[in-house]
């Protein structure tokens, strides 16, 4: 490899400017520590973390105090400072060059620090601009970068850069008033070579100092970028979409996370690229981490980009399991294209093309994009009551609804799937929808929809780690709260799991199963609200009819009938059968998932189980309470000190037998034998990672009445829920709501009477 040519850098400075070496001492240590920590966190969030050496020095400074900290933290951070800004006691602003080398990357963002010495203690927004700052063009795919097809030679000569400041959390949009603080500036370069730009600074109208001292001319050197073509080939050699995390030798993320817009999301390290798409990288050493969802192995490559000559890199993806080959297809019924971490401007969320790219990049066979409160009126334009046109043969996308940000949200958010209509009858605005959930669930089911509760655990917090817990939650959140009532009206198809604490969401489900209700469980991510990591972090696997392509109706009806299991995708419990009948399947003309037995008859339970553990044990993650993320993860299930994972047979919420499998990705067939003494629900789980839906076994045709304590819990829960929700139900609906709650009370009281 050729030795790197050092680039000469020229700074045009006036002798009246502040010296770059100047240190600020008249600052209180405690708030400076807090501000520096927030800056460091913001840099990491932007994919521009401090180097290992810098982080080690920061750790050393944790034990320093007073002048030593104030001095040494400046010595460390000033190496990244492009400009020193001084605001004098009269709020006049002047600027001087910092110590950072003014090197940019062609077609990319470079992040710098701005050091602010604020003698005035003023708290406005720090304004930064340049005559070379060019307008932003939005490309067709949505990336917020200058469009080269619309930039003229004159533009490149005179307006060749973009400036952007990072003023979001953990930073503040304005100066703090502290005598010393650091701000983050990013610069996008549309060209290569040497270019001069003058940066101008102000702290409000009229604050610029005399004699152009608030202007800072800098001669930048913009490094040429190399076009890199990515060949992305699936396990069978077919072109596909891959997930890429690209970092340089200093662990900086490429493309920069600063001001990313669709199809890339600024809150991700990863990007998703189709086969033969091109990215631009400056010469250097890079680490490529490549995968495609939890069924694929994660591979790491060390890549050298030597010069400007176009490069083609080929990546052959490898799987550890392919559930489609076994007839099971994955889906995430709860992802969003707007709100939370997503962009609300300039497009009111992201377009379907971006969402489909992410669905493909995580190998989700079904992705349900749910429109909700934020950007409702824009995003609902993509609802068609059918698969979106971008859907592929085995990867489907459909737009439906989450009832969130609506008047009934206090009672629990709802997922309404497979709708034909997306406006509640008689409404033109979301504010006109019902103020409680039962009417909405009935409306969804009346039009052939499959409906259930979102992020079930919110509002059902308990302090213990019991599974199930008999502690009484407050029912004061937006999870499966009103579920305790609605399930008695037979209108709830599923309860969601994987994206909230394990025993918060499963306990209420277990209790209602013990009372004889048969609501199923479904996996979701609530991307990017609860989990912004990726779509499909929580997912359901549904058994589809043999030799058929992926069908949304087959998949969603599998959710409704319980022909499925849920998990993180790194563990699987598939082909679960009881006496040869698969979970969620019909025996003759019976109800899906039900079997009739005679008393004393033995159950033969079979399942194929598989899990893939990391090579290194993560005891810290495994020992976290259920209330800490990640809520579901295969590491939570690892038997300490081993590579084994327990598979538990559950009867009426209790573990009756456990077998272990090696977490190496192999498929293990497990067989259990059990003789129930009464009507029961039977399921399998890898606690903390994977859970099947139940098989319902009725003995002598009697309903399931498993546990008096569960029935008593449900009776009390109805009262707690009523007291938590009644104040937010509108006066013209409160009568119907009270009647629905009364029905639930009477139902559970009757169940208690029938339970021995």
RADABEL-V259475 format. One line per field, one symbol per residue. ss: DSSP state (H for helix, E for strand, - for the rest). phi: phi as a letter, one per 40 degrees, with the letter a starting at -180 (. if undefined). A space follows every 10 residues. Layout:
ss: ???
phi: ???
//
This chain:
ss: ---------- E--------- --------HH HHHHHHHHHH HHHHH----- -HHHHHHHHH H----HHHHH HHHHHHHHHH EEEEEEE--- --EEEEE--- --EEEE-EEE EEEEEEEE-- ------EEEE --E----E-- ---E---HHH --HHHHHH-- EEEEEE---- ---------E EEEEEEEEE- --EEEEEEEE EE-----E-- ----EEEEEE EEE-EEEEEE EEE-----E- EEEEEEEE-- --EE------ ---------- EEEE--EEEE EE-EEEEEEE E----E--EE EEEEE----- EEEEEE--E- --HHHH-EEE EEEEE----- ---------- -HHHHHHHHH H----EEEEE E----HHHHH HH----E--- -E--EEEEEE EEE-----HH H--EEEE--- ---------H HH-----HHH HHHHHH---E EEE------- ---------- ---------- --HHHHHHH- ---EEEE--- -HHHHHHHHH HHHH-----E EEE---E--- --------EE EEE------- -HHHHHHHHH H--EEEE--- EEEEEEEE-- EE-------- ---EEEE--- -EEEEEEEEE EE------HH HH-------- ---HHHHE-- ---EEEEEEE E--EEEEEEE EE-E---EEE EEEEE----E EEEEEE---E EE--EEEEE- -------HHH HHHHHHHHHH HHHHHHHH-- ---HHHHHHH HHHHHHHHHH HHHH--
phi: .cccccccbb bcbbcccccc cdbbbcbccc ccdccccccc ccccccgbcc cdcccccdcc ccccafcdcd ccccdccccb ccacbbbcdc gcbbbacccc ccbbbdfacb bbbbcbbbcc gcbccccbaa cccbccbbcd cgccbdcccb bcdcdccbbb bbbabbbcdc cbcbccgccb abbbbbbbbc abgcacbbcb babhdgcccc ggccbbcbcc bbcccbcbcc cbbcdbgcca bbbbbbbccc gccbddccfc bdccbccbcc bbbcdgcbbb bcdicbbbbb aagccbccbb bcbbbcaccd bbbbbbcbbb abcdccgbbc abcabbbagf cccbbcbfgb cddccccccc cbfccbbccb cadcgdcccc cccbgacccc dbdbabbaca bbcagbdcdc chcbcbbgcc bbbcdgbbbc cccdcacdcc cccccccgcb baccfcccgb cbccbcbccb ccccfbbbcc ccddcccccf bbcabcagbb ddcccccccd ccccchcbdc bacabfcbcc bcdacgcbab bbcbdcfbcc bccccccccc cgcaabicgb aabbfcbbfg bcdgccbfbc cdgbbbbcdg cccbbbacba abcccbcbcc cccccdcbcc cbadcccdcd gbbbbcbbcb bfgbcbabbb bccbgccbcb bbbabccada bbababdgaa acccbbbbbf gcccbcaccc cccccccdcc cdccbdcbcc dcbccccccc ccccdccccc cccccc
//
